[in-house]
Amino acid sequence: MSSHLKHSSSSEEALKPGTIAPDFTLKTTPDQTVSLKDFRGSPVILAFYPADFSPVCGDEMSLYNEILPEFQRFGAEILGIS
């Protein structure tokens, strides 16, 4: 997923633990989107990585894949944002 998010002064502040994350919508392909609200009621892991094809980012996503069963045990979804 790629995104260019606009920041306002309030969106640059860290959320306090337990705060419901603000909704957002990102393009997954030129004609499809995904919104955080689609996952309401389930835990969501947002994995931010800068480059799809860099070795470091590939390794990071491989690690998430290795522990995917542990996330699934808790009903969590992983969203990768590059």
Biotite code that builds the C-alpha atoms (Angstrom):
import biotite.structure as struc

atoms = struc.array([
    struc.Atom([0.000, 0.000, 0.000], chain_id="A", res_id=1, res_name="MET", atom_name="CA", element="C"),
    struc.Atom([1.240, 3.474, -0.714], chain_id="A", res_id=2, res_name="SER", atom_name="CA", element="C"),
    struc.Atom([-0.005, 6.673, 0.782], chain_id="A", res_id=3, res_name="SER", atom_name="CA", element="C"),
    struc.Atom([0.565, 10.392, 0.942], chain_id="A", res_id=4, res_name="HIS", atom_name="CA", element="C"),
    struc.Atom([-1.107, 11.581, 4.117], chain_id="A", res_id=5, res_name="LEU", atom_name="CA", element="C"),
    struc.Atom([-1.643, 15.250, 4.860], chain_id="A", res_id=6, res_name="LYS", atom_name="CA", element="C"),
    struc.Atom([-0.695, 16.249, 8.377], chain_id="A", res_id=7, res_name="HIS", atom_name="CA", element="C"),
    struc.Atom([-2.389, 18.805, 10.529], chain_id="A", res_id=8, res_name="SER", atom_name="CA", element="C"),
    struc.Atom([-1.054, 19.930, 13.874], chain_id="A", res_id=9, res_name="SER", atom_name="CA", element="C"),
    struc.Atom([-3.461, 17.648, 15.754], chain_id="A", res_id=10, res_name="SER", atom_name="CA", element="C"),
    struc.Atom([-2.540, 14.566, 13.667], chain_id="A", res_id=11, res_name="SER", atom_name="CA", element="C"),
    struc.Atom([1.160, 14.945, 14.529], chain_id="A", res_id=12, res_name="GLU", atom_name="CA", element="C"),
    struc.Atom([0.575, 14.322, 18.233], chain_id="A", res_id=13, res_name="GLU", atom_name="CA", element="C"),
    struc.Atom([0.982, 10.790, 19.581], chain_id="A", res_id=14, res_name="ALA", atom_name="CA", element="C"),
    struc.Atom([-2.194, 9.022, 20.643], chain_id="A", res_id=15, res_name="LEU", atom_name="CA", element="C"),
    struc.Atom([-2.486, 8.017, 24.268], chain_id="A", res_id=16, res_name="LYS", atom_name="CA", element="C"),
    struc.Atom([-2.698, 4.260, 24.976], chain_id="A", res_id=17, res_name="PRO", atom_name="CA", element="C"),
    struc.Atom([-6.272, 3.043, 24.684], chain_id="A", res_id=18, res_name="GLY", atom_name="CA", element="C"),
    struc.Atom([-7.292, 5.830, 22.298], chain_id="A", res_id=19, res_name="THR", atom_name="CA", element="C"),
    struc.Atom([-9.287, 4.616, 19.313], chain_id="A", res_id=20, res_name="ILE", atom_name="CA", element="C"),
    struc.Atom([-7.214, 5.335, 16.207], chain_id="A", res_id=21, res_name="ALA", atom_name="CA", element="C"),
    struc.Atom([-8.692, 7.868, 13.807], chain_id="A", res_id=22, res_name="PRO", atom_name="CA", element="C"),
    struc.Atom([-10.113, 6.375, 10.633], chain_id="A", res_id=23, res_name="ASP", atom_name="CA", element="C"),
    struc.Atom([-8.173, 6.609, 7.397], chain_id="A", res_id=24, res_name="PHE", atom_name="CA", element="C"),
    struc.Atom([-8.578, 5.307, 3.864], chain_id="A", res_id=25, res_name="THR", atom_name="CA", element="C"),
    struc.Atom([-5.661, 4.333, 1.618], chain_id="A", res_id=26, res_name="LEU", atom_name="CA", element="C"),
    struc.Atom([-5.402, 3.033, -1.936], chain_id="A", res_id=27, res_name="LYS", atom_name="CA", element="C"),
    struc.Atom([-4.359, -0.612, -2.228], chain_id="A", res_id=28, res_name="THR", atom_name="CA", element="C"),
    struc.Atom([-4.456, -0.526, -6.026], chain_id="A", res_id=29, res_name="THR", atom_name="CA", element="C"),
    struc.Atom([-5.333, 2.317, -8.401], chain_id="A", res_id=30, res_name="PRO", atom_name="CA", element="C"),
    struc.Atom([-9.028, 1.364, -8.182], chain_id="A", res_id=31, res_name="ASP", atom_name="CA", element="C"),
    struc.Atom([-9.345, -0.148, -4.675], chain_id="A", res_id=32, res_name="GLN", atom_name="CA", element="C"),
    struc.Atom([-9.114, 1.247, -1.160], chain_id="A", res_id=33, res_name="THR", atom_name="CA", element="C"),
    struc.Atom([-9.034, -0.039, 2.390], chain_id="A", res_id=34, res_name="VAL", atom_name="CA", element="C"),
    struc.Atom([-10.233, 1.863, 5.464], chain_id="A", res_id=35, res_name="SER", atom_name="CA", element="C"),
    struc.Atom([-9.351, 1.324, 9.087], chain_id="A", res_id=36, res_name="LEU", atom_name="CA", element="C"),
    struc.Atom([-13.089, 1.341, 9.883], chain_id="A", res_id=37, res_name="LYS", atom_name="CA", element="C"),
    struc.Atom([-13.351, -1.923, 7.897], chain_id="A", res_id=38, res_name="ASP", atom_name="CA", element="C"),
    struc.Atom([-11.493, -3.593, 10.774], chain_id="A", res_id=39, res_name="PHE", atom_name="CA", element="C"),
    struc.Atom([-13.353, -2.033, 13.731], chain_id="A", res_id=40, res_name="ARG", atom_name="CA", element="C"),
    struc.Atom([-13.776, -4.537, 16.539], chain_id="A", res_id=41, res_name="GLY", atom_name="CA", element="C"),
    struc.Atom([-10.572, -6.415, 15.665], chain_id="A", res_id=42, res_name="SER", atom_name="CA", element="C"),
    struc.Atom([-6.990, -5.681, 16.679], chain_id="A", res_id=43, res_name="PRO", atom_name="CA", element="C"),
    struc.Atom([-4.960, -4.165, 13.841], chain_id="A", res_id=44, res_name="VAL", atom_name="CA", element="C"),
    struc.Atom([-1.177, -3.998, 13.519], chain_id="A", res_id=45, res_name="ILE", atom_name="CA", element="C"),
    struc.Atom([-0.014, -1.152, 11.282], chain_id="A", res_id=46, res_name="LEU", atom_name="CA", element="C"),
    struc.Atom([3.395, -2.054, 9.854], chain_id="A", res_id=47, res_name="ALA", atom_name="CA", element="C"),
    struc.Atom([5.059, 0.995, 8.309], chain_id="A", res_id=48, res_name="PHE", atom_name="CA", element="C"),
    struc.Atom([8.023, 0.352, 6.028], chain_id="A", res_id=49, res_name="TYR", atom_name="CA", element="C"),
    struc.Atom([9.622, 2.767, 3.567], chain_id="A", res_id=50, res_name="PRO", atom_name="CA", element="C"),
    struc.Atom([10.575, 0.619, 0.575], chain_id="A", res_id=51, res_name="ALA", atom_name="CA", element="C"),
    struc.Atom([8.793, -2.456, -0.786], chain_id="A", res_id=52, res_name="ASP", atom_name="CA", element="C"),
    struc.Atom([11.873, -3.902, -2.417], chain_id="A", res_id=53, res_name="PHE", atom_name="CA", element="C"),
    struc.Atom([14.645, -3.071, 0.061], chain_id="A", res_id=54, res_name="SER", atom_name="CA", element="C"),
    struc.Atom([16.282, -6.020, 1.870], chain_id="A", res_id=55, res_name="PRO", atom_name="CA", element="C"),
    struc.Atom([15.669, -4.484, 5.301], chain_id="A", res_id=56, res_name="VAL", atom_name="CA", element="C"),
    struc.Atom([11.966, -3.880, 4.684], chain_id="A", res_id=57, res_name="CYS", atom_name="CA", element="C"),
    struc.Atom([11.603, -7.325, 3.109], chain_id="A", res_id=58, res_name="GLY", atom_name="CA", element="C"),
    struc.Atom([13.190, -8.852, 6.220], chain_id="A", res_id=59, res_name="ASP", atom_name="CA", element="C"),
    struc.Atom([10.810, -6.900, 8.453], chain_id="A", res_id=60, res_name="GLU", atom_name="CA", element="C"),
    struc.Atom([7.770, -8.155, 6.575], chain_id="A", res_id=61, res_name="MET", atom_name="CA", element="C"),
    struc.Atom([9.171, -11.717, 6.593], chain_id="A", res_id=62, res_name="SER", atom_name="CA", element="C"),
    struc.Atom([9.366, -11.555, 10.384], chain_id="A", res_id=63, res_name="LEU", atom_name="CA", element="C"),
    struc.Atom([5.722, -10.503, 10.570], chain_id="A", res_id=64, res_name="TYR", atom_name="CA", element="C"),
    struc.Atom([4.892, -13.441, 8.319], chain_id="A", res_id=65, res_name="ASN", atom_name="CA", element="C"),
    struc.Atom([6.797, -15.847, 10.597], chain_id="A", res_id=66, res_name="GLU", atom_name="CA", element="C"),
    struc.Atom([4.799, -14.800, 13.645], chain_id="A", res_id=67, res_name="ILE", atom_name="CA", element="C"),
    struc.Atom([1.513, -14.455, 11.737], chain_id="A", res_id=68, res_name="LEU", atom_name="CA", element="C"),
    struc.Atom([-0.043, -17.444, 13.581], chain_id="A", res_id=69, res_name="PRO", atom_name="CA", element="C"),
    struc.Atom([0.489, -15.604, 16.880], chain_id="A", res_id=70, res_name="GLU", atom_name="CA", element="C"),
    struc.Atom([-1.326, -12.523, 15.545], chain_id="A", res_id=71, res_name="PHE", atom_name="CA", element="C"),
    struc.Atom([-4.093, -14.720, 14.141], chain_id="A", res_id=72, res_name="GLN", atom_name="CA", element="C"),
    struc.Atom([-4.507, -16.378, 17.545], chain_id="A", res_id=73, res_name="ARG", atom_name="CA", element="C"),
    struc.Atom([-5.684, -12.987, 18.817], chain_id="A", res_id=74, res_name="PHE", atom_name="CA", element="C"),
    struc.Atom([-7.774, -12.236, 15.714], chain_id="A", res_id=75, res_name="GLY", atom_name="CA", element="C"),
    struc.Atom([-5.397, -9.452, 14.671], chain_id="A", res_id=76, res_name="ALA", atom_name="CA", element="C"),
    struc.Atom([-4.999, -8.167, 11.137], chain_id="A", res_id=77, res_name="GLU", atom_name="CA", element="C"),
    struc.Atom([-1.714, -6.804, 9.770], chain_id="A", res_id=78, res_name="ILE", atom_name="CA", element="C"),
    struc.Atom([-1.777, -3.857, 7.378], chain_id="A", res_id=79, res_name="LEU", atom_name="CA", element="C"),
    struc.Atom([1.505, -3.044, 5.634], chain_id="A", res_id=80, res_name="GLY", atom_name="CA", element="C"),
    struc.Atom([1.917, 0.598, 4.655], chain_id="A", res_id=81, res_name="ILE", atom_name="CA", element="C"),
    struc.Atom([4.805, 1.565, 2.411], chain_id="A", res_id=82, res_name="SER", atom_name="CA", element="C"),
])
